[in-house]
Amino acid sequence: MESKDYIVTKIEGEYAYLREIGNDTEELFIALYLLPIGVDIGTKLHYEWLTYTIIE
């Protein structure tokens, strides 16, 4: 499975918008319960093996 790095660009209700770092053309819409506790706008995430972890 390919790993990717994302940044949280927007949170609306129970969902977050993620943009892949280095790719400004596409956003991912994902439920907050799939993300680690403490995620906020501007948080950088690493995705690998169906798991998101906070980086930096």
Contacts in CASP RR format, 6 or more apart in sequence:
PFRMAT RR
TARGET T0000
AUTHOR 0000-0000-0000
METHOD contacts of the structure
MODEL  1
MESKDYIVTKIEGEYAYLREIGNDTEELFIALYLLPIGVDIGTKLHYEWL
TYTIIE
1 48 0 8 1.000
1 49 0 8 1.000
1 50 0 8 1.000
3 46 0 8 1.000
3 47 0 8 1.000
3 48 0 8 1.000
4 20 0 8 1.000
4 21 0 8 1.000
4 46 0 8 1.000
4 47 0 8 1.000
4 48 0 8 1.000
5 20 0 8 1.000
5 21 0 8 1.000
5 44 0 8 1.000
5 45 0 8 1.000
5 46 0 8 1.000
5 47 0 8 1.000
5 55 0 8 1.000
6 18 0 8 1.000
6 19 0 8 1.000
6 20 0 8 1.000
6 21 0 8 1.000
6 28 0 8 1.000
6 44 0 8 1.000
6 45 0 8 1.000
6 46 0 8 1.000
6 47 0 8 1.000
6 52 0 8 1.000
7 18 0 8 1.000
7 19 0 8 1.000
7 21 0 8 1.000
7 42 0 8 1.000
7 43 0 8 1.000
7 44 0 8 1.000
7 45 0 8 1.000
8 16 0 8 1.000
8 17 0 8 1.000
8 18 0 8 1.000
8 35 0 8 1.000
8 39 0 8 1.000
8 40 0 8 1.000
8 41 0 8 1.000
8 42 0 8 1.000
8 43 0 8 1.000
8 45 0 8 1.000
9 17 0 8 1.000
9 18 0 8 1.000
9 19 0 8 1.000
9 27 0 8 1.000
9 41 0 8 1.000
9 42 0 8 1.000
10 16 0 8 1.000
10 17 0 8 1.000
10 41 0 8 1.000
11 17 0 8 1.000
11 32 0 8 1.000
11 39 0 8 1.000
11 40 0 8 1.000
11 41 0 8 1.000
13 32 0 8 1.000
14 31 0 8 1.000
14 32 0 8 1.000
14 33 0 8 1.000
15 29 0 8 1.000
15 30 0 8 1.000
15 31 0 8 1.000
15 32 0 8 1.000
16 29 0 8 1.000
16 30 0 8 1.000
16 31 0 8 1.000
16 32 0 8 1.000
16 35 0 8 1.000
16 39 0 8 1.000
17 27 0 8 1.000
17 28 0 8 1.000
17 29 0 8 1.000
18 27 0 8 1.000
18 28 0 8 1.000
18 29 0 8 1.000
18 30 0 8 1.000
18 45 0 8 1.000
19 26 0 8 1.000
19 27 0 8 1.000
19 28 0 8 1.000
20 26 0 8 1.000
20 28 0 8 1.000
21 44 0 8 1.000
32 39 0 8 1.000
34 52 0 8 1.000
35 45 0 8 1.000
35 52 0 8 1.000
36 45 0 8 1.000
36 52 0 8 1.000
36 53 0 8 1.000
36 54 0 8 1.000
38 54 0 8 1.000
39 45 0 8 1.000
39 54 0 8 1.000
43 54 0 8 1.000
44 54 0 8 1.000
44 55 0 8 1.000
44 56 0 8 1.000
45 52 0 8 1.000
45 53 0 8 1.000
45 54 0 8 1.000
45 55 0 8 1.000
46 52 0 8 1.000
46 53 0 8 1.000
46 54 0 8 1.000
46 55 0 8 1.000
END
